Amino acid sequence: MVSPANPAFANPAEMLIAIAARLVACLERETALLVDMKMQEIAEISGEKAELTRNFVMCVRQAKDRAADYKALGPAVLAEVREAMDKVDETARRNERAIHSARKVNEQVMKTIAEAMNEKRVNAAGYTKAGTRPQPLGKKAAYTYQPMVLDEKC
């Protein structure tokens, strides 16, 4: 795993670009899994996504703190850094839309299930305060009650 303290990079910009590329790949993979509704696989990569996000945020903070060091790297490197950060932003927005869509679909499925369960539900039997029988949900007044024996003494 790439970490912000990794000395393998020649400069901090290289590290930021590398972490950004890995984060983009992870977000794209998660977006594809969301589209395919493969929730188990999404759960499996959530740890990697969280770690890459933490590392990316740390690198961005370091870049802000070391702005003079970044400027010294030259305009070409700064352009690469900006491009990497823009790519993360764009990919994160697509990922957010996919998460929102998946949540919306999930909520609609749950609503449909709840409505189907409530369709089969019947009003409680008994009488109203006025002493009349209540009408079941969605039924007209023509509904007839079926007699039933609760106690053989009736």
C-alpha positions as CSV (number, residue, x, y, z in Angstrom):
1,M,0.0,0.0,0.0
2,V,1.3,3.4,-0.9
3,S,1.5,5.7,2.1
4,P,2.3,9.4,2.3
5,A,5.5,8.7,4.2
6,N,6.8,6.3,1.5
7,P,10.4,7.4,0.6
8,A,10.2,5.5,-2.8
9,F,8.9,8.7,-4.6
10,A,11.3,11.3,-5.8
11,N,9.0,14.1,-4.8
12,P,5.7,14.6,-3.0
13,A,3.9,15.3,-6.3
14,E,4.7,11.8,-7.6
15,M,3.2,10.3,-4.5
16,L,0.1,12.4,-4.8
17,I,-0.3,11.5,-8.5
18,A,0.2,7.7,-7.7
19,I,-2.3,7.7,-4.8
20,A,-4.8,9.7,-7.0
21,A,-4.5,7.1,-9.8
22,R,-5.1,4.2,-7.3
23,L,-8.1,6.1,-5.8
24,V,-9.6,6.7,-9.2
25,A,-9.2,3.0,-10.1
26,C,-10.9,2.0,-6.8
27,L,-13.8,4.5,-7.3
28,E,-14.3,3.3,-10.9
29,R,-14.4,-0.3,-9.7
30,E,-16.9,0.6,-7.0
31,T,-19.1,2.5,-9.5
32,A,-19.1,-0.5,-11.9
33,L,-20.1,-2.8,-9.0
34,L,-22.9,-0.4,-8.0
35,V,-24.2,-0.4,-11.5
36,D,-24.2,-4.2,-11.4
37,M,-25.7,-4.2,-7.9
38,K,-22.9,-6.4,-6.5
39,M,-23.1,-5.3,-2.9
40,Q,-21.0,-8.0,-1.4
41,E,-18.1,-7.1,-3.7
42,I,-18.5,-3.4,-2.8
43,A,-18.2,-4.2,0.9
44,E,-15.0,-6.1,0.2
45,I,-13.3,-3.0,-1.4
46,S,-14.6,-0.5,1.1
47,G,-11.5,-0.8,3.3
48,E,-9.2,-0.1,0.4
49,K,-11.3,2.9,-0.6
50,A,-11.2,4.3,2.9
51,E,-7.4,3.9,3.2
52,L,-6.8,5.4,-0.3
53,T,-9.1,8.3,0.5
54,R,-7.3,9.0,3.8
55,N,-3.9,8.9,2.0
56,F,-5.1,11.2,-0.7
57,V,-6.5,13.7,1.7
58,M,-3.2,13.6,3.7
59,C,-1.2,14.2,0.5
60,V,-3.5,17.1,-0.5
61,R,-3.0,18.7,2.9
62,Q,0.8,18.2,2.6
63,A,0.7,19.9,-0.8
64,K,-1.1,22.9,0.6
65,D,1.4,23.1,3.5
66,R,4.4,22.7,1.1
67,A,3.1,24.9,-1.7
68,A,6.6,26.4,-2.3
69,D,8.1,22.9,-2.8
70,Y,5.4,22.1,-5.3
71,K,6.0,25.4,-7.3
72,A,9.7,24.6,-7.4
73,L,8.8,21.3,-9.3
74,G,7.8,23.3,-12.4
75,P,4.7,23.9,-14.4
76,A,4.7,20.5,-16.1
77,V,4.6,18.6,-12.7
78,L,2.0,21.0,-11.4
79,A,-0.2,20.4,-14.5
80,E,0.1,16.6,-13.8
81,V,-1.0,17.2,-10.2
82,R,-3.9,19.4,-11.2
83,E,-5.0,16.7,-13.8
84,A,-4.8,14.0,-11.2
85,M,-6.8,15.9,-8.7
86,D,-9.4,16.8,-11.4
87,K,-9.7,13.1,-12.3
88,V,-10.3,12.2,-8.7
89,D,-13.0,14.9,-8.4
90,E,-14.7,13.8,-11.6
91,T,-14.6,10.1,-10.7
92,A,-15.8,10.9,-7.2
93,R,-18.8,12.7,-8.6
94,R,-19.7,9.8,-10.9
95,N,-19.3,7.5,-7.9
96,E,-21.6,9.7,-5.8
97,R,-24.3,9.6,-8.5
98,A,-24.0,5.8,-8.7
99,I,-24.3,5.5,-4.9
100,H,-27.4,7.8,-5.0
101,S,-29.0,5.8,-7.8
102,A,-28.3,2.5,-6.0
103,R,-29.8,3.9,-2.8
104,K,-32.9,5.1,-4.7
105,V,-33.4,1.7,-6.3
106,N,-32.9,0.0,-2.9
107,E,-35.4,2.3,-1.3
108,Q,-38.0,1.7,-4.1
109,V,-37.6,-2.1,-3.7
110,M,-38.1,-1.8,0.1
111,K,-41.2,0.4,-0.5
112,T,-42.6,-2.1,-3.0
113,I,-42.1,-5.0,-0.5
114,A,-43.7,-3.0,2.3
115,E,-46.7,-2.1,0.2
116,A,-47.1,-5.7,-0.9
117,M,-47.0,-6.9,2.7
118,N,-49.6,-4.2,3.7
119,E,-51.9,-5.2,0.9
120,K,-52.4,-8.6,2.6
121,R,-53.0,-7.0,6.0
122,V,-56.6,-6.9,7.1
123,N,-58.1,-4.4,9.5
124,A,-58.6,-5.7,13.0
125,A,-62.0,-7.3,13.6
126,G,-64.3,-5.7,16.0
127,Y,-66.7,-2.8,16.3
128,T,-66.3,1.0,16.1
129,K,-67.3,3.4,19.0
130,A,-70.7,3.6,17.4
131,G,-71.2,-0.1,17.6
132,T,-70.9,-0.8,13.9
133,R,-68.4,-3.1,12.1
134,P,-65.5,-1.2,10.5
135,Q,-64.9,-1.7,6.8
136,P,-61.6,-3.4,5.7
137,L,-58.9,-1.3,4.0
138,G,-59.8,-0.5,0.4
139,K,-63.2,-2.2,0.5
140,K,-66.6,-0.7,-0.3
141,A,-69.6,-0.8,2.0
142,A,-70.9,-3.9,0.2
143,Y,-68.4,-6.1,2.0
144,T,-70.0,-8.8,4.1
145,Y,-68.6,-10.3,7.2
146,Q,-68.3,-14.1,7.5
147,P,-69.8,-15.4,10.8
148,M,-67.4,-17.4,12.9
149,V,-67.8,-19.3,16.2
150,L,-65.5,-18.2,18.9
151,D,-67.1,-20.1,21.7
152,E,-69.5,-23.0,21.4
153,K,-71.9,-21.3,23.9
154,C,-73.0,-18.6,21.3
